[in-house]
Amino acid sequence: MYDGHNHVDGVFTSYHTTANQEGLDQHIRGYEHAVFRGFETIKVVQAHYKEAKATGIIQLLKEDPRCNDVYIVVQGAKPGVYLRR
């Protein structure tokens, strides 16, 4: 997850919260600007998260979106121009 309620970010291994494990769902439920993605392995997600943190993407996503924001993605799974997160 890159941004959730109270601008929490982190790596979660489960979507659903249980008695034994905190899940992603409690951080994104009802938050319209949540940014998250699933990955095949924990190794892959940790690499993506580390890169997003090191390049400032995490910090950028913690800023409240403005109506005229444009996001230009030049590298990754889906490069392109996006009008919303």
FENTAUR-V367314 format. One record per residue. N is the residue number from 1. RES is the residue in one small letter. OMEGA is omega in degrees with one decimal (NA if undefined). BURIAL is I if it has 9 or more other C-alpha atoms within 8 Angstrom, else O. Layout:
n: [N,N]
res: [RES,RES]
omega: [OMEGA,OMEGA]
burial: [BURIAL,BURIAL]
//
This chain:
n: [1,2,3,4,5,6,7,8,9,10,11,12,13,14,15,16,17,18,19,20,21,22,23,24,25,26,27,28,29,30,31,32,33,34,35,36,37,38,39,40,41,42,43,44,45,46,47,48,49,50,51,52,53,54,55,56,57,58,59,60,61,62,63,64,65,66,67,68,69,70,71,72,73,74,75,76,77,78,79,80,81,82,83,84,85]
res: [m,y,d,g,h,n,h,v,d,g,v,f,t,s,y,h,t,t,a,n,q,e,g,l,d,q,h,i,r,g,y,e,h,a,v,f,r,g,f,e,t,i,k,v,v,q,a,h,y,k,e,a,k,a,t,g,i,i,q,l,l,k,e,d,p,r,c,n,d,v,y,i,v,v,q,g,a,k,p,g,v,y,l,r,r]
omega: [180.0,177.0,179.0,177.4,-179.4,178.7,174.8,173.7,179.0,178.3,179.6,-179.6,179.0,176.0,-175.2,175.6,175.8,178.5,-175.9,-172.5,175.1,-179.9,179.4,-172.6,-177.5,-179.6,-175.8,-176.5,177.4,-179.7,-172.7,-178.3,179.9,177.8,-179.5,-178.7,175.4,179.3,-177.3,-176.9,178.3,179.1,179.8,-179.1,179.3,178.3,178.5,-179.4,179.3,179.1,-179.7,178.6,-176.7,-176.7,178.0,-179.9,179.9,-178.9,177.6,-177.9,178.4,176.5,178.4,-178.9,175.4,-172.4,-177.7,179.5,174.1,-179.0,179.5,-179.3,-176.4,-178.4,177.9,-175.3,-177.5,176.0,178.8,178.5,-176.4,179.3,175.2,-176.7,NA]
burial: [I,I,I,I,I,O,O,I,I,O,O,I,O,I,O,I,I,O,O,O,O,I,I,I,I,I,I,I,O,O,I,O,O,I,I,O,O,O,O,O,O,O,O,I,I,I,O,O,I,O,O,I,I,O,O,O,I,I,O,O,I,O,O,O,O,O,O,O,O,O,I,O,I,O,O,O,O,O,I,O,O,I,O,O,O]
//
